[in-house]
Amino acid sequence: MRRLPIYFLIDVSESMVGEPIEQVQDGIATIVKELRTDPYALETVYVSIIAFAGKAKKLTPLAELTQFYPPKLPIGGGTSLGNALTFLMNDIDASVQKTTLEQKGDWKPIIFLFTDGNPTDEYQTTFDRWNQKYRKSTNLIVISLGENANMNIFGRITETVLVLKNTDAESFKQFFKWVTASIKTSSVSVSEANSDELQLAPIKDDTLVKIDLDKHLPAKIDDNFAVILAKCQTTERLYLIKYNRQAAHLFRLIGAFPIDNNYYELSEGRQAVGKVNTAELYGFPACPCCGNQYGFSTCNCGGIHCSNEERVQTCPWCGEQAEYSLGGGDLDVSRTRG
């Protein structure tokens, strides 16, 4: 049976003490109680709770609804989002069943991250790891409890950032109804439509607001070039595929160039900030790191990498194995700032 893993990653720092932590604890209990009445959720949903402050701790492992009991939420010092994401990624590796050539794995995990402030640790390296390996294979929803958080930070790890503008009891009640409805919608989607694309419930009032990240995260691109970040399947070394603009909708290949992994140290926030269609690209390189004939292959996760003529390949970005073939048509791929 394919499971739909639901993670609640909950900020339990000192600023959450009092009503916020009590409201979240009551809300989790309400969500589980409501989901137990839904046949689709009962069949697919598994829930885990991870709390984080200065450190992260798993309060409950992934459990089916009938076996899940809401834990008491603790309080700790600090808001170490980097530690929390590292803990989450490690748990996903250990707990979520991956798709293999023999069988389908679990559906994309849905993570609800509740926080009321900004990170207090060094998180950039963790963000890079998340974006490289986990972002495409999960659905992360960040909910800021109040308007004190820096949305620029959360926009680096997800496209879905929401703000609960009011933190009174009624607002929390409506918010957790929305979370419950979103999980129900997603469970129906995986059960009936066989799709794990994120299916959130509609937001009906202005208590909960989705942030327009384009306004918070302006992503300027040097449009004289189209530069693609890729990874060698053999060596896992990074390389850049560089194109020069020749006309309004045409970029001509200059070459592919191996780079060091310290690329991220001098890069702004998100590396992939735009799209270019392969129909606009003239020329595709071999891999500059290992010599594989095809230096511009793509996985379902969106990562660009090299490949050879073997039928089964392993994506160096997400680690998934799949059958590869020469494709026709065109598609949008991620490009860097240039």
JOFENNOR-V165961 format. One record per backbone hydrogen bond with DSSP energy under -0.5 kcal/mol. NH is the residue of the N-H (numbers start at 1). CO is the residue of the C=O. If there is no record, write none. Layout:
nh:NH co:CO
nh:NH co:CO
//
This chain:
nh:4 co:44
nh:5 co:3
nh:6 co:46
nh:7 co:5
nh:7 co:110
nh:8 co:48
nh:9 co:7
nh:9 co:112
nh:10 co:8
nh:10 co:50
nh:11 co:9
nh:11 co:114
nh:12 co:52
nh:14 co:76
nh:16 co:13
nh:17 co:14
nh:21 co:16
nh:22 co:18
nh:23 co:19
nh:24 co:20
nh:25 co:21
nh:26 co:22
nh:27 co:23
nh:28 co:24
nh:29 co:25
nh:30 co:26
nh:31 co:27
nh:32 co:28
nh:33 co:29
nh:34 co:30
nh:35 co:31
nh:36 co:32
nh:37 co:34
nh:38 co:35
nh:39 co:37
nh:42 co:38
nh:43 co:39
nh:44 co:40
nh:45 co:41
nh:46 co:4
nh:47 co:63
nh:48 co:6
nh:49 co:60
nh:50 co:8
nh:51 co:57
nh:52 co:10
nh:53 co:55
nh:54 co:77
nh:57 co:51
nh:59 co:49
nh:59 co:57
nh:60 co:49
nh:63 co:47
nh:65 co:45
nh:67 co:64
nh:68 co:64
nh:68 co:65
nh:76 co:12
nh:80 co:53
nh:81 co:79
nh:84 co:80
nh:85 co:81
nh:86 co:82
nh:87 co:83
nh:88 co:84
nh:89 co:85
nh:90 co:86
nh:91 co:87
nh:92 co:88
nh:93 co:89
nh:94 co:90
nh:95 co:91
nh:96 co:92
nh:100 co:103
nh:106 co:97
nh:107 co:3
nh:109 co:137
nh:110 co:5
nh:111 co:109
nh:111 co:139
nh:112 co:7
nh:112 co:110
nh:113 co:111
nh:113 co:141
nh:114 co:9
nh:114 co:112
nh:115 co:113
nh:115 co:143
nh:120 co:79
nh:121 co:79
nh:123 co:121
nh:127 co:123
nh:128 co:124
nh:129 co:125
nh:130 co:126
nh:131 co:127
nh:132 co:128
nh:133 co:129
nh:134 co:129
nh:134 co:130
nh:135 co:130
nh:138 co:135
nh:139 co:109
nh:141 co:111
nh:141 co:139
nh:142 co:140
nh:142 co:160
nh:143 co:113
nh:143 co:141
nh:144 co:142
nh:144 co:162
nh:145 co:115
nh:145 co:143
nh:146 co:144
nh:146 co:164
nh:151 co:149
nh:153 co:150
nh:154 co:150
nh:155 co:151
nh:156 co:153
nh:157 co:154
nh:158 co:154
nh:160 co:140
nh:161 co:159
nh:162 co:142
nh:163 co:209
nh:164 co:144
nh:165 co:163
nh:165 co:207
nh:172 co:168
nh:173 co:169
nh:174 co:170
nh:175 co:171
nh:176 co:172
nh:177 co:173
nh:178 co:174
nh:179 co:175
nh:180 co:176
nh:181 co:177
nh:182 co:178
nh:183 co:179
nh:184 co:180
nh:185 co:181
nh:186 co:182
nh:187 co:183
nh:188 co:184
nh:189 co:185
nh:190 co:186
nh:191 co:187
nh:192 co:188
nh:193 co:188
nh:193 co:189
nh:194 co:189
nh:195 co:189
nh:204 co:202
nh:208 co:205
nh:209 co:163
nh:211 co:161
nh:213 co:211
nh:215 co:212
nh:216 co:212
nh:217 co:213
nh:220 co:218
nh:222 co:337
nh:223 co:221
nh:225 co:222
nh:226 co:243
nh:228 co:241
nh:230 co:228
nh:230 co:239
nh:231 co:304
nh:232 co:237
nh:236 co:232
nh:239 co:230
nh:240 co:257
nh:241 co:228
nh:242 co:240
nh:242 co:255
nh:243 co:226
nh:244 co:252
nh:245 co:224
nh:246 co:250
nh:247 co:250
nh:250 co:247
nh:251 co:280
nh:252 co:244
nh:253 co:282
nh:254 co:242
nh:255 co:242
nh:257 co:240
nh:259 co:238
nh:263 co:260
nh:264 co:261
nh:265 co:262
nh:266 co:262
nh:266 co:263
nh:267 co:264
nh:273 co:271
nh:273 co:335
nh:274 co:335
nh:276 co:333
nh:278 co:331
nh:280 co:277
nh:281 co:278
nh:282 co:251
nh:283 co:281
nh:287 co:292
nh:291 co:287
nh:294 co:307
nh:295 co:285
nh:295 co:293
nh:297 co:305
nh:299 co:303
nh:302 co:299
nh:304 co:229
nh:305 co:297
nh:306 co:231
nh:307 co:294
nh:313 co:322
nh:315 co:320
nh:319 co:315
nh:322 co:313
nh:324 co:311
nh:333 co:276
nh:335 co:274
nh:336 co:227
//
